Amino acid sequence: MRPESFAFLQDLLHRETGIVMDDGKEYLVLTRLRTVVRSEGLSGVDELVELLRSRPRHPLRRRILETLITTETSFFRDVRPFTSLKEVLIPLLVERRAPSRTLRFWSAACSTGQEPYSLAMLIREHFPELEEWRIKILASDVSSEVLERARTGIYSQMEVNRGVPTPLLMKYFRREGLNWVVNGEIRRMVDFVEINLAGELPKLPEMDIIFLRNVLIYFREDVRRKVLERVAGLLRSDGYLFVGGAETLITHQDLFERVQISNTSCFRPRR
Ligand SMILES: C[S@@+](CC[C@H](N)C(=O)[O-])C[C@H]1O[C@@H](n2cnc3c(N)ncnc32)[C@H](O)[C@@H]1O
């Protein structure tokens, strides 16, 4: 791949999603775009880039972007945020929100849906009293491809093996051939919507809990700041934000205060 082709893809990805693909990631591009190159009968990534240069609105542009994005996820990923919700935060919010009987969660980079479905299962499993409440789980991502998969609620054996405890698998999934399908009750708790965190956000209600995990790491500091400012504005003053285990908000302490709950860190907005 020519350096200009790599630079073109870096720029395209950054403009459209805010994601930074560092120099030295050429191997990643070559591996990820191999299938697109083959299926289009092209000679290589350079020809693919030429096609996009000459026809910027080419339908392949979307597919290329989707292919370059990292969408790695799993059920109950890093488990500790879920433990702190179960042990401390949801019980606390249940008390505080008793008058409105409404709780709103946002999984803001939900990938193929494991994160919001984990939240839905946790709520159903441990808080049966909330069945009478309005529980809204908004799940969004920039990639329409992952959202399409998430909406189907269909997962392979390998995917459920990564994080779904057997009792929950038996209770909230049904077998379909080689796959497992999330049951209707859990699926109905989650609304999937396409939202680009680096673009203008649509009008959203204030949230009690926001999961913004393993996505900030892909943004440059200025984009990260913009995203966090908006997220802070969307979190209720007594709501909580979770970021990924490898992510810190050390340079955003003016926006969020770090709190330690059940062995994990989460963040409260400063107002
Ligand atoms: C590594 S996955 C993390 C998924 C999940 N939050 C987790 O922690 O398991 C990162 C996700 O962020 C999404 N993403 C990347 N840039 C985004 C943007 N600008 N707006 C919304 N989602 C974005 C990707 O499409 C991908 O699904």
The ligand as a MOL file (V3000), in Angstrom:
LIG
                    3D

  0  0  0     0  0            999 V3000
M  V30 BEGIN CTAB
M  V30 COUNTS 27 29 0 0 0
M  V30 BEGIN ATOM
M  V30 1 C -14.0840 -1.4510 20.9440 0
M  V30 2 S -15.8130 -1.2250 20.6780 0 CHG=1
M  V30 3 C -16.3850 -1.1110 22.3590 0
M  V30 4 C -17.7730 -1.6670 22.5200 0
M  V30 5 C -18.3200 -1.6570 23.9570 0
M  V30 6 N -18.5450 -0.3100 24.4390 0
M  V30 7 C -17.3790 -2.3900 24.8900 0
M  V30 8 O -16.7130 -1.7450 25.7080 0
M  V30 9 O -17.3050 -3.6090 24.8180 0 CHG=-1
M  V30 10 C -15.8100 0.4550 20.1330 0
M  V30 11 C -17.1120 0.8700 19.4680 0
M  V30 12 O -17.1090 2.2790 19.3270 0
M  V30 13 C -17.7660 2.6010 18.1250 0
M  V30 14 N -17.3830 3.9490 17.6890 0
M  V30 15 C -16.2050 4.3550 17.1810 0
M  V30 16 N -16.2640 5.6570 16.8530 0
M  V30 17 C -17.5040 6.0820 17.1850 0
M  V30 18 C -18.1770 7.3220 17.0730 0
M  V30 19 N -17.5850 8.3970 16.5430 0
M  V30 20 N -19.4580 7.3830 17.5050 0
M  V30 21 C -20.0810 6.3050 18.0300 0
M  V30 22 N -19.5070 5.0980 18.1390 0
M  V30 23 C -18.2300 4.9890 17.7200 0
M  V30 24 C -17.2970 1.5010 17.1680 0
M  V30 25 O -18.1430 1.3890 16.0490 0
M  V30 26 C -17.2930 0.2780 18.0690 0
M  V30 27 O -18.4830 -0.4260 17.9800 0
M  V30 END ATOM
M  V30 BEGIN BOND
M  V30 1 1 1 2
M  V30 2 1 2 3
M  V30 3 1 2 10
M  V30 4 1 3 4
M  V30 5 1 4 5
M  V30 6 1 5 6
M  V30 7 1 5 7
M  V30 8 2 7 8
M  V30 9 1 7 9
M  V30 10 1 10 11
M  V30 11 1 11 12
M  V30 12 1 11 26
M  V30 13 1 12 13
M  V30 14 1 13 14
M  V30 15 1 13 24
M  V30 16 1 14 15
M  V30 17 1 14 23
M  V30 18 2 15 16
M  V30 19 1 16 17
M  V30 20 1 17 18
M  V30 21 2 17 23
M  V30 22 1 18 19
M  V30 23 2 18 20
M  V30 24 1 20 21
M  V30 25 2 21 22
M  V30 26 1 22 23
M  V30 27 1 24 25
M  V30 28 1 24 26
M  V30 29 1 26 27
M  V30 END BOND
M  V30 END CTAB
M  END
